Amino acid sequence: MRKVLCLVSLLLGVLTSCQHEVFLPVGADEYDLSSDSLATRWDEAMPLGNATIGSLVWQKRNNLRISIDRSDLWDLRPTEELTGDGFSFAWLYSQVKKGDYAPVQERFDDPYSINPGPCKIPGAGMELPIQGLGRVNRVHLYQRQAVCEVVWQSGASLQCFVHAEKPVGWFVLSGVEEGLEPLLVPPTYNEETQVGGVNDHSSQSLFRLGYKQGTVDRVGEQKLVYTQPGWGDFSYSVALKWKRQGHQLIGAWSATSSLVEQTASDLVDEAMQEGIEDAYESHQAWWQRFYAQSRIHIPDKVIERQYYNELYKMGSIARKHSYPISLQAIWTADNGKLPPWKGDFHHDLNTQLSYWPFYIGNHLEEGYGYLETLWNQRETHKAYTQHYFGTDGLNVPGVCTLIGEPMGGWSQYALGPTVSAWLAQHFYLHWKYSQDPVFLRERAYPYLKDVATYLEQFTVLKDGVRTLPLSSSPEYNDNSLEAWFREMTNFDRALVHFAFRASAELATALELKEEAAHWSELEQQLPDFDIDQHGGLTIAPGHPYAHSHRHFSHLMAIHPLGLIDKSHGERDARIIDASLAALDTYGSDWWTGYSFSWVGNMKARAFDGEGASAALHDFAACFCLPNGFHVNGDQSGTGKSRFTYRPFTLEGNMAFASGVQEMLLQSHTGVIRVFPAIPADWHDVDFEGLRAMGAFLVEAHQRGGEVSSVKITAERGGLLRLQNPFMGDAKLLGGDQSRVTVREGVIEVMTQPGEVLEFGLAR
């Protein structure tokens, strides 16, 4: 008997040692998000994600809720009005000429507003009954580890994360007694959901989609699987699996759609087999690599904190092989309704602004998913171009579904004639910042060439001047007949100029001389930019910027395209100063949050550090919720804007990060400038790992208002041109000074691939 008791004790000891408590190691950072209570609204929740799946941690009634979302959960029903013979620019043009625009609005806009689909749809939610755990003591989002932690006064705690590379979310709930189990709560598709009191632009109830309510099935003792049929043969599933380990619940969740081969049920089985600690180790390794790519340090802590909040979001919403960043990415409205603007892909600025910070921020790989999706959807877009515009080449719907099909909306922008030219700029930027010759040959130039081919055929020559049949400027005059301009707007002029000029540049880089000459000739046929009596850019001829407006489409030539730049001389400088002065004159009454971020970028391009800083301050202070989400309207009550609603979209957040980068480093002119637009009182500033055009990685330090050193790594080699940032002559430290040439204040050095050069003040 004694031997039996000893053996039992030994076995119990082994089991106890094997079932150790799990606590994920985390480290607080000054930029983390922290609160003494759980958010009680979904749009103020703590966000987690990996671009494919995402979650929001908040409190819904008496339960802690972790929303479960996935990027390819979509209702893809077709819009009948966007098919057939009447779906053409020629038909729209005839209606505009007749002055009868109501049929256009009815055919192209009404279906988007009235029909529930196509649209992004939510996944489900995991909920934990927490009423027995007492009051929350602390909620903390550890951004460096991408972990959300909740601690209760009772001693109970929750740690949860979305794995950085796998479509699996994890949680460990500690200090809880037997009997507590997680719940898998599906969206309500079979009855109307009433949500009132907050103008967050959520649209129709999920009930209007007409789905049969899915089922949640228990599989074994500790696994739940929810299966939801959607439109047509689409369906999705969510699985949740857990185990009890002492006073802990440890579990994993996943979501998959019928568009992929994996099943959520298999994924959680595999995850639990791997274990949370091994999963956390690989998760941490990814985030460490991500944050190691670049860093900044500035004295303005409001802007610096917001910047790192945005950097965390970048790591949560973009991957090399992910779908592009839609309006809300993997944080679909968790309120039983369709998300703002259907959670779709808006290409009239939203997707474009969302990728601005990936270039200078040195996250080309994460940003590549945008380009990969556009590339993979070329045949869909070419078919749309042939059907709607009647040309070869490639344009893209300005508002589209997951698979690139048009969704309708305001036709001037949802079906705009120059959408693909703005998208093509991102192919151009990836080449300029990476200098990848394979990407140039196989992706960048072929895409630009398709866009330029379409524009060549769609534009018309009138008295030797190349123009568009109709032109618009998002979102001036909204969706009215007056939103179509008979003369080419500065928005369209800038984009067509850019498309032909960039095509010529890339053809030249590939030594395609005849093609380069052809694109250059076409650009020369385009009209110059239209200027008002004060010297600033107009919306269109006869239409000056004469009132506050949210969309700076008329200033595209200044930023982001850089066709008008102060480096070009006094004329361009006057145009930029007058154009930005007009924005200041008419004020921000009708700006939204992204407007302030965009102004921050433009002020930086104008070397106005104080102006850039002020605009970015206003964005952070007035247009973001406590979790950092940009919500379009002014939340501060300070009157920065008359828009006071709160629809969450991501482009303002990402454009903010870009504005900070533009203050610290610019290279769009072919010359690298460090600290080109910082306020005079920013005496001590640093950055490392920011990327310049030409595939140069830059590190720079300023102390006491003077630049002390600049270190540059030449990834691909080539001619380095650096505007001398020192108060005196520059010296190549530890190198052959004879290699250095200085022309009009620009330091020039021919570099070798992988070479590192450091510059300092010659003493």
QUIHUJO-V690298 format. One record per residue. RES is the residue in one small letter. OMEGA is omega in degrees with one decimal (999 if undefined). NEAR is the number of other C-alpha atoms within 12 Angstrom. Layout:
((RES | OMEGA | NEAR) (RES | OMEGA | NEAR))
This chain:
((m | -179.5 | 7) (r | 179.9 | 8) (k | 179.6 | 9) (v | 178.9 | 10) (l | 178.6 | 11) (c | 179.8 | 12) (l | 177.5 | 13) (v | 178.7 | 14) (s | 180.0 | 14) (l | 180.0 | 14) (l | 177.4 | 14) (l | 178.4 | 14) (g | 178.6 | 14) (v | 179.8 | 13) (l | 179.9 | 14) (t | -178.9 | 14) (s | 179.3 | 13) (c | -176.4 | 13) (q | 178.5 | 19) (h | 178.6 | 18) (e | -178.0 | 21) (v | 171.8 | 29) (f | -175.8 | 23) (l | 179.9 | 31) (p | 179.6 | 19) (v | 178.0 | 23) (g | -177.8 | 19) (a | 179.5 | 19) (d | -176.6 | 18) (e | -178.3 | 19) (y | -178.3 | 27) (d | 172.0 | 34) (l | -177.2 | 38) (s | -179.6 | 30) (s | 176.4 | 24) (d | 176.5 | 18) (s | 174.6 | 28) (l | 174.2 | 39) (a | 178.2 | 32) (t | 172.5 | 22) (r | -176.8 | 28) (w | -175.0 | 39) (d | 173.0 | 41) (e | -176.0 | 33) (a | 173.7 | 39) (m | -174.3 | 49) (p | 173.7 | 51) (l | 178.9 | 47) (g | 177.2 | 50) (n | 178.8 | 41) (a | 175.7 | 42) (t | 175.4 | 42) (i | -180.0 | 46) (g | 177.7 | 52) (s | 176.7 | 52) (l | -176.5 | 48) (v | -177.1 | 47) (w | 179.3 | 41) (q | 177.2 | 32) (k | -172.6 | 28) (r | -175.9 | 17) (n | -176.8 | 18) (n | 166.2 | 29) (l | -175.7 | 42) (r | 171.8 | 39) (i | 179.8 | 49) (s | -179.5 | 49) (i | -175.3 | 52) (d | 177.4 | 48) (r | -171.0 | 49) (s | -175.9 | 48) (d | 172.2 | 40) (l | -171.7 | 44) (w | 164.7 | 44) (d | -172.6 | 42) (l | 177.8 | 31) (r | -179.1 | 28) (p | 174.1 | 26) (t | -173.1 | 30) (e | -177.9 | 22) (e | -178.4 | 25) (l | 176.5 | 33) (t | 173.6 | 20) (g | -173.5 | 14) (d | -177.4 | 16) (g | 178.7 | 22) (f | -177.3 | 29) (s | 174.9 | 29) (f | -180.0 | 32) (a | 178.0 | 22) (w | 177.4 | 24) (l | -178.9 | 33) (y | 179.9 | 29) (s | 178.7 | 18) (q | 178.1 | 22) (v | 179.4 | 28) (k | 179.0 | 18) (k | -176.1 | 14) (g | -179.3 | 16) (d | -171.8 | 18) (y | -178.2 | 27) (a | 178.8 | 20) (p | 178.0 | 24) (v | 179.1 | 35) (q | -179.3 | 27) (e | -175.6 | 23) (r | -171.9 | 31) (f | -175.0 | 37) (d | -175.1 | 31) (d | 179.1 | 24) (p | 178.6 | 27) (y | -176.3 | 35) (s | -171.4 | 25) (i | -175.7 | 24) (n | -179.8 | 31) (p | 180.0 | 36) (g | 3.3 | 40) (p | -178.6 | 41) (c | 170.1 | 48) (k | 178.8 | 44) (i | -179.2 | 57) (p | 179.3 | 48) (g | -179.1 | 53) (a | 176.6 | 46) (g | 169.4 | 47) (m | -178.9 | 45) (e | 178.1 | 32) (l | 176.0 | 34) (p | -173.3 | 24) (i | -175.7 | 34) (q | 179.4 | 20) (g | -175.9 | 21) (l | 178.8 | 27) (g | -176.4 | 20) (r | 176.5 | 21) (v | 177.7 | 28) (n | -174.8 | 22) (r | 170.0 | 25) (v | -173.0 | 33) (h | 172.5 | 40) (l | 177.4 | 41) (y | -172.0 | 34) (q | 179.7 | 39) (r | 179.2 | 37) (q | -177.8 | 39) (a | -179.6 | 48) (v | 172.2 | 44) (c | -179.1 | 44) (e | 175.6 | 45) (v | 180.0 | 42) (v | 178.1 | 32) (w | 178.9 | 29) (q | 178.2 | 19) (s | -175.7 | 20) (g | 175.9 | 21) (a | 179.4 | 28) (s | 176.3 | 36) (l | 168.5 | 39) (q | 179.5 | 41) (c | 177.9 | 51) (f | 170.6 | 51) (v | -176.7 | 51) (h | -173.2 | 40) (a | -173.2 | 39) (e | -177.6 | 32) (k | -179.4 | 34) (p | -176.5 | 44) (v | 171.4 | 49) (g | -176.5 | 53) (w | 171.8 | 50) (f | 170.5 | 47) (v | 179.9 | 41) (l | -173.2 | 42) (s | 175.0 | 33) (g | -179.5 | 30) (v | -176.9 | 30) (e | 176.2 | 20) (e | 174.5 | 14) (g | 179.0 | 14) (l | 179.2 | 26) (e | 175.5 | 28) (p | 177.3 | 35) (l | 173.1 | 33) (l | -171.3 | 39) (v | -178.6 | 36) (p | 170.8 | 39) (p | 178.8 | 38) (t | 179.2 | 31) (y | -171.6 | 31) (n | 174.0 | 20) (e | -179.0 | 19) (e | 175.1 | 19) (t | -179.7 | 21) (q | 175.7 | 17) (v | -176.5 | 21) (g | 172.6 | 14) (g | -178.3 | 11) (v | -178.8 | 19) (n | -178.9 | 20) (d | 174.9 | 32) (h | 169.8 | 28) (s | -172.7 | 35) (s | -168.3 | 34) (q | 175.7 | 32) (s | 176.6 | 34) (l | 178.7 | 39) (f | -175.7 | 25) (r | 177.6 | 28) (l | 176.4 | 33) (g | -178.8 | 24) (y | 165.5 | 28) (k | -177.6 | 21) (q | 178.5 | 22) (g | -177.0 | 25) (t | 172.7 | 26) (v | -177.1 | 24) (d | 174.0 | 24) (r | 178.8 | 19) (v | -173.7 | 16) (g | -174.6 | 13) (e | -169.9 | 14) (q | 178.5 | 28) (k | 177.4 | 31) (l | 179.1 | 35) (v | 178.9 | 38) (y | 178.8 | 38) (t | -175.8 | 34) (q | 173.0 | 38) (p | 178.4 | 27) (g | 179.7 | 35) (w | 178.1 | 26) (g | -180.0 | 19) (d | 179.0 | 16) (f | 173.1 | 23) (s | 173.2 | 32) (y | 179.5 | 40) (s | 176.7 | 44) (v | -179.9 | 50) (a | -179.5 | 50) (l | -179.8 | 50) (k | -177.0 | 43) (w | 173.0 | 36) (k | 174.0 | 31) (r | -179.2 | 28) (q | -175.1 | 24) (g | 178.6 | 22) (h | -179.5 | 23) (q | 165.4 | 29) (l | 179.7 | 36) (i | -176.5 | 42) (g | -180.0 | 45) (a | 175.3 | 48) (w | 176.9 | 55) (s | 175.6 | 51) (a | 175.4 | 51) (t | 177.1 | 41) (s | 178.4 | 36) (s | 176.0 | 26) (l | 179.5 | 23) (v | -177.0 | 19) (e | -177.3 | 14) (q | 172.2 | 23) (t | 179.1 | 28) (a | -179.7 | 38) (s | 178.6 | 33) (d | -177.4 | 26) (l | 179.2 | 29) (v | 174.6 | 38) (d | 179.7 | 29) (e | -179.0 | 25) (a | -179.2 | 33) (m | 175.2 | 30) (q | 178.2 | 18) (e | -179.3 | 19) (g | -174.1 | 27) (i | -175.7 | 36) (e | 175.8 | 26) (d | 178.2 | 18) (a | -178.6 | 32) (y | 179.7 | 36) (e | 179.5 | 22) (s | 174.9 | 21) (h | -179.9 | 33) (q | -179.3 | 30) (a | 179.9 | 20) (w | -177.1 | 27) (w | 176.0 | 32) (q | 177.5 | 20) (r | -178.4 | 20) (f | -177.5 | 33) (y | 179.2 | 28) (a | -176.4 | 21) (q | -179.6 | 29) (s | 173.9 | 30) (r | 174.8 | 31) (i | 172.6 | 38) (h | -179.9 | 30) (i | -176.8 | 32) (p | 179.7 | 23) (d | -172.2 | 26) (k | 176.1 | 21) (v | -179.9 | 24) (i | -179.3 | 36) (e | 179.5 | 31) (r | 179.5 | 31) (q | 178.8 | 43) (y | -179.0 | 38) (y | 170.4 | 39) (n | -179.9 | 40) (e | 178.1 | 43) (l | 176.3 | 44) (y | 178.4 | 40) (k | 178.0 | 48) (m | 179.1 | 47) (g | -178.2 | 49) (s | -170.1 | 44) (i | -176.6 | 47) (a | 175.1 | 44) (r | -176.5 | 37) (k | -175.8 | 25) (h | 179.6 | 25) (s | 168.8 | 35) (y | 179.0 | 38) (p | 178.0 | 48) (i | 175.5 | 49) (s | -174.1 | 47) (l | 178.9 | 45) (q | -179.9 | 49) (a | -174.7 | 50) (i | 176.1 | 47) (w | 179.1 | 49) (t | 180.0 | 49) (a | -176.9 | 45) (d | -174.3 | 47) (n | 177.8 | 40) (g | -179.6 | 34) (k | 174.0 | 37) (l | -174.6 | 42) (p | 176.3 | 38) (p | -179.6 | 39) (w | 174.0 | 39) (k | 177.1 | 46) (g | -169.5 | 45) (d | 178.7 | 49) (f | 177.6 | 46) (h | -179.9 | 44) (h | 175.7 | 42) (d | 163.7 | 42) (l | -168.4 | 41) (n | 178.6 | 41) (t | -177.2 | 41) (q | -179.9 | 41) (l | -177.4 | 42) (s | -178.9 | 45) (y | 179.0 | 50) (w | -172.2 | 44) (p | -176.2 | 47) (f | -176.4 | 45) (y | 179.2 | 46) (i | -179.8 | 46) (g | 176.0 | 46) (n | 176.3 | 40) (h | -178.8 | 35) (l | -178.0 | 39) (e | -179.4 | 27) (e | -178.6 | 38) (g | -173.3 | 40) (y | -179.7 | 32) (g | 176.2 | 31) (y | -176.6 | 40) (l | -179.3 | 38) (e | 179.4 | 28) (t | 178.8 | 29) (l | 179.2 | 39) (w | -178.0 | 35) (n | -179.0 | 21) (q | -176.4 | 27) (r | -177.6 | 30) (e | 175.3 | 23) (t | -178.1 | 26) (h | 176.4 | 37) (k | 177.8 | 31) (a | 175.8 | 25) (y | -179.0 | 36) (t | 179.9 | 37) (q | -177.3 | 24) (h | -171.6 | 29) (y | -175.4 | 34) (f | 177.6 | 36) (g | -178.4 | 25) (t | 166.9 | 28) (d | 178.1 | 25) (g | -167.0 | 32) (l | 163.6 | 43) (n | -174.2 | 50) (v | 174.7 | 48) (p | -179.7 | 47) (g | 173.8 | 38) (v | -173.9 | 40) (c | -177.4 | 46) (t | 176.9 | 43) (l | -175.5 | 40) (i | 171.7 | 35) (g | 179.1 | 34) (e | -179.8 | 37) (p | 179.2 | 47) (m | -176.0 | 49) (g | -173.5 | 44) (g | 178.0 | 40) (w | -167.7 | 39) (s | -179.4 | 48) (q | -173.3 | 41) (y | 178.3 | 41) (a | 178.1 | 39) (l | -173.7 | 42) (g | -175.5 | 43) (p | -176.0 | 50) (t | -177.7 | 49) (v | -174.4 | 44) (s | 178.6 | 46) (a | 177.6 | 45) (w | 177.4 | 45) (l | -179.5 | 44) (a | 179.0 | 42) (q | -179.2 | 42) (h | 171.1 | 42) (f | 178.2 | 45) (y | -178.0 | 40) (l | 179.4 | 43) (h | 176.8 | 42) (w | -175.9 | 36) (k | -178.5 | 34) (y | -178.5 | 36) (s | -174.2 | 34) (q | 178.9 | 30) (d | -175.2 | 26) (p | 178.1 | 21) (v | 177.9 | 16) (f | 177.6 | 26) (l | -173.6 | 31) (r | -170.3 | 25) (e | -177.4 | 19) (r | -170.2 | 30) (a | -177.1 | 40) (y | 176.8 | 43) (p | 179.2 | 29) (y | 178.1 | 44) (l | -178.5 | 47) (k | 177.2 | 39) (d | 179.1 | 33) (v | -179.1 | 44) (a | 177.6 | 45) (t | 176.8 | 31) (y | -177.0 | 37) (l | 176.8 | 43) (e | -177.1 | 35) (q | -175.9 | 26) (f | 177.6 | 31) (t | -178.9 | 32) (v | 177.2 | 20) (l | 175.8 | 20) (k | -179.5 | 14) (d | 177.1 | 10) (g | 179.9 | 15) (v | -179.0 | 20) (r | -176.1 | 29) (t | 176.6 | 37) (l | 176.4 | 36) (p | 173.9 | 30) (l | -176.9 | 34) (s | 178.4 | 42) (s | 179.5 | 43) (s | -176.7 | 48) (p | -12.8 | 42) (e | -177.1 | 30) (y | -177.1 | 35) (n | 171.8 | 22) (d | -176.3 | 23) (n | -179.6 | 28) (s | 174.9 | 27) (l | -178.1 | 29) (e | 177.2 | 23) (a | 173.6 | 29) (w | -179.9 | 37) (f | -179.2 | 31) (r | 174.3 | 23) (e | -172.9 | 29) (m | 179.3 | 39) (t | 175.4 | 44) (n | 174.8 | 45) (f | -178.8 | 48) (d | 176.5 | 49) (r | -177.8 | 48) (a | -176.0 | 43) (l | 179.3 | 47) (v | 172.9 | 51) (h | -177.9 | 43) (f | -175.9 | 44) (a | 179.9 | 48) (f | -178.2 | 42) (r | 179.9 | 39) (a | 177.4 | 44) (s | 177.6 | 45) (a | -179.5 | 34) (e | -178.7 | 31) (l | 175.3 | 39) (a | 176.7 | 30) (t | 179.2 | 22) (a | 178.3 | 23) (l | 179.2 | 22) (e | 174.5 | 16) (l | -168.5 | 19) (k | -178.1 | 17) (e | 179.0 | 16) (e | 178.4 | 28) (a | -180.0 | 28) (a | -179.9 | 22) (h | -179.5 | 24) (w | 178.0 | 35) (s | 179.0 | 28) (e | 178.7 | 21) (l | 180.0 | 33) (e | -179.7 | 34) (q | 179.0 | 23) (q | -177.0 | 25) (l | 177.9 | 36) (p | 175.1 | 28) (d | -179.2 | 27) (f | -178.2 | 33) (d | -174.7 | 32) (i | 179.0 | 29) (d | -175.6 | 23) (q | 179.2 | 18) (h | 178.2 | 20) (g | -179.9 | 23) (g | -179.8 | 35) (l | 176.2 | 42) (t | 168.5 | 40) (i | 177.6 | 43) (a | 178.7 | 38) (p | -178.6 | 28) (g | -177.7 | 19) (h | 178.7 | 28) (p | 171.6 | 29) (y | -169.9 | 39) (a | 175.8 | 24) (h | -180.0 | 23) (s | -179.8 | 25) (h | -171.8 | 35) (r | -170.5 | 37) (h | -177.7 | 35) (f | -176.9 | 41) (s | -178.3 | 37) (h | -177.9 | 43) (l | 179.9 | 48) (m | -178.0 | 41) (a | 177.7 | 39) (i | 177.9 | 42) (h | 18.5 | 40) (p | -169.6 | 41) (l | 177.3 | 38) (g | 178.2 | 32) (l | 172.7 | 33) (i | -173.5 | 36) (d | -178.3 | 32) (k | 178.6 | 27) (s | -178.1 | 26) (h | 177.7 | 18) (g | -171.5 | 12) (e | -178.0 | 13) (r | 179.4 | 17) (d | 179.5 | 26) (a | 179.1 | 23) (r | 179.0 | 25) (i | -179.0 | 32) (i | -178.4 | 40) (d | -179.5 | 31) (a | -179.3 | 27) (s | 179.4 | 39) (l | 176.0 | 38) (a | 178.1 | 25) (a | 176.4 | 31) (l | 179.4 | 37) (d | -177.1 | 24) (t | -176.1 | 17) (y | 168.7 | 20) (g | -170.8 | 26) (s | -177.9 | 32) (d | -174.9 | 25) (w | 171.4 | 28) (w | 167.7 | 37) (t | -176.0 | 43) (g | -178.3 | 51) (y | 178.8 | 48) (s | 179.7 | 45) (f | 177.4 | 51) (s | -179.4 | 53) (w | 177.0 | 50) (v | 176.4 | 51) (g | 177.1 | 44) (n | -177.8 | 51) (m | 177.2 | 47) (k | 177.4 | 41) (a | 177.3 | 43) (r | 177.8 | 46) (a | 179.3 | 37) (f | 179.6 | 34) (d | -177.5 | 31) (g | 179.8 | 31) (e | 179.7 | 26) (g | 178.7 | 34) (a | 179.9 | 38) (s | -179.0 | 43) (a | -179.3 | 31) (a | -179.5 | 40) (l | 173.5 | 47) (h | -179.2 | 32) (d | 178.0 | 38) (f | -175.5 | 47) (a | -174.2 | 47) (a | -168.2 | 30) (c | -170.1 | 37) (f | 179.3 | 46) (c | 174.4 | 40) (l | -177.3 | 34) (p | 177.7 | 30) (n | 177.4 | 39) (g | -179.3 | 41) (f | 174.6 | 44) (h | -176.0 | 45) (v | 170.3 | 41) (n | -174.7 | 43) (g | -179.6 | 42) (d | -179.4 | 34) (q | -170.8 | 32) (s | -175.1 | 25) (g | -177.8 | 15) (t | 177.5 | 17) (g | 177.1 | 20) (k | 178.8 | 31) (s | 173.6 | 31) (r | 170.7 | 25) (f | -179.8 | 30) (t | 177.7 | 28) (y | -174.6 | 28) (r | 172.4 | 29) (p | -177.6 | 40) (f | 169.8 | 43) (t | -167.8 | 47) (l | -171.5 | 49) (e | 178.7 | 44) (g | 177.5 | 53) (n | -176.0 | 51) (m | 178.1 | 53) (a | 174.6 | 47) (f | -179.8 | 55) (a | 177.6 | 48) (s | 179.5 | 48) (g | 177.1 | 55) (v | -179.9 | 58) (q | 179.8 | 55) (e | 176.4 | 46) (m | -173.4 | 42) (l | -174.4 | 48) (l | 173.6 | 48) (q | 179.5 | 44) (s | -173.0 | 37) (h | 178.9 | 32) (t | -174.9 | 24) (g | 176.8 | 25) (v | 179.1 | 29) (i | 176.1 | 40) (r | 176.4 | 41) (v | -177.1 | 43) (f | -175.1 | 48) (p | -172.7 | 35) (a | 177.1 | 32) (i | 179.5 | 41) (p | -177.2 | 27) (a | -177.5 | 21) (d | 172.1 | 19) (w | -173.7 | 27) (h | -177.0 | 21) (d | -175.9 | 24) (v | 177.6 | 36) (d | 163.9 | 36) (f | 177.7 | 36) (e | 171.4 | 32) (g | 174.7 | 33) (l | -171.4 | 45) (r | 176.2 | 45) (a | 173.2 | 47) (m | -173.9 | 40) (g | -178.9 | 39) (a | 175.1 | 39) (f | 174.4 | 44) (l | -168.6 | 43) (v | 172.1 | 44) (e | -178.0 | 38) (a | -178.4 | 41) (h | 174.8 | 33) (q | 178.9 | 31) (r | 177.6 | 20) (g | 178.9 | 15) (g | 179.5 | 21) (e | 177.0 | 27) (v | -177.3 | 32) (s | 179.3 | 32) (s | 175.0 | 32) (v | 178.2 | 40) (k | -175.8 | 33) (i | 174.9 | 40) (t | -179.7 | 30) (a | -178.1 | 33) (e | -174.3 | 28) (r | -173.6 | 28) (g | -179.6 | 26) (g | -175.6 | 22) (l | 175.1 | 27) (l | 176.7 | 39) (r | -175.2 | 35) (l | 173.0 | 43) (q | -177.0 | 32) (n | -177.0 | 35) (p | -172.7 | 34) (f | 176.7 | 30) (m | -176.0 | 19) (g | -179.5 | 15) (d | 179.2 | 23) (a | 179.1 | 29) (k | 172.6 | 32) (l | -173.9 | 30) (l | 177.0 | 23) (g | -178.4 | 12) (g | -178.9 | 17) (d | -176.0 | 16) (q | -179.5 | 22) (s | 177.5 | 14) (r | -171.0 | 18) (v | 172.4 | 27) (t | 178.3 | 24) (v | 178.6 | 21) (r | 177.6 | 15) (e | 176.2 | 13) (g | -179.9 | 20) (v | 177.8 | 23) (i | -179.7 | 31) (e | 177.7 | 29) (v | 172.8 | 32) (m | -172.9 | 24) (t | 175.6 | 26) (q | 179.4 | 19) (p | 178.4 | 21) (g | -176.8 | 16) (e | 177.9 | 23) (v | 179.3 | 27) (l | 177.4 | 36) (e | -178.3 | 29) (f | 176.0 | 35) (g | -179.8 | 30) (l | 176.7 | 21) (a | -177.6 | 17) (r | 999 | 12))
